[in-house]
Amino acid sequence: MTWTSLLCRNEDEGVEKMKKFFSLAIILLLVFTVAGCGPKDAASIVSDLSKNVDQLSGYKSKATLTLQTGKTPQEYDVEVWYKKPDYYRIALTSKQRDITQIILRNDEGVFVLTPHLNKSFRFQSDWPDKHGQVYLYESLVKSIVNDPSRRFQQEGQSYNFEVKADYLNRSLTTQKITLDKSLDPVRVEIRDSNMNTMVTVNYTKFEPNPKFDKDAFDKERNMQAAILDSVPAMVGMEKKYSGSFGVIQPEYLPEGVRLKDVSKVGDNDGTEIIQKYTGKYQFTLIENKAEASAVSYVTGEPVDLGYTVGVLTGEQVKYLMWSQDGVEYTLTGAMPPEEMIQIAKSVFNQVGK
């Protein structure tokens, strides 16, 4: 064999080895690419969710909230603005009654604005840190991240998580949270201990990292703008509730509790009705005709009653205040807040006697 033929043979073998090397490299690259495009597991999604929340400067979202209260479901349009670290504006509009309430948090504190009554409460509160809120993205993420017993399933382009429900209403025990491929919220179903769906949230919009006007979270701007939007509702309320009102008793009472006494204070219309209850818990329910007022300052937190936003204050003796259809209620007693919320919810749509 000549030197020339030997060199050619070595060259051919070198070229063949290079071809095999590149073929193997391409196969490995395809394998890793396909693996990277495959379905994610729960752990990687949870990790991505934590990073998502950390990197968000804020968001805007819109959703429809449906509550199974009584015979007729109640629907609300929910608009949320969030600006990091702790600016919030949540507008809850009842589709049935066309009434809007706003929960606002800025440097001055936490406010509950009821524009159709020109009424507002100011809180010294850490809301919403203490209890989760179903319409807040960060609450949903926290529920997923903090539940080690979470259940995960991928359906098409969606990720489903079943986790514990951590809300002030302890009758709500589990929730199913659906996210899209971008980890934006799509749907939330909250269930009671019997696995009945009591609350449903369907998201129609989620915009991460939006820009806000300088006064977007200003109390006066939000109050005045909402009052203008509420003029038709305010006129309707004045016409509907300009006369007398009756004794509106709650449909729900804790076991071992009964009505003790009912009294009316004021003019012939009964401007204040006082109901006293006794038994396992002793509490009082007071009705007044709702009137416009300046900002009331309280130490407490907003409470979602489904049909309205209430105000919960007090330590041993607690006070729960809310307004509905031109009537202002105050429920007071030394009892668990969960029971107070159930009583307040059961007043909805009750007819005065």
BELLINJO-V268863 format. One record per run of one state. SS is the DSSP state (~ for helix, > for strand, _ for the rest). FROM is the first residue (numbers start at 0). TO is the last residue. If there is no record, write none. Layout:
ss: <SS,SS>
from: <FROM,FROM>
to: <TO,TO>
//
This chain:
ss: <_,~,_,~,_,>,_,>,_,>,_,>,_,>,~,_,>,_,~,_,>,_,>,_,>,_,>,_,>,_,~,_,~,_,>,_,>,_,>,_,>,_,>,_,>,_,>,_,>,_,~,_>
from: <0,2,37,41,55,57,67,73,83,86,94,99,106,108,114,117,118,123,136,145,150,155,157,164,171,180,184,192,196,208,218,229,230,240,256,265,271,279,282,289,295,298,299,304,308,314,317,324,326,333,336,346>
to: <1,36,40,54,56,66,72,82,85,93,98,105,107,113,116,117,122,135,144,149,154,156,163,170,179,183,191,195,207,217,228,229,239,255,264,270,278,281,288,294,297,298,303,307,313,316,323,325,332,335,345,352>
//
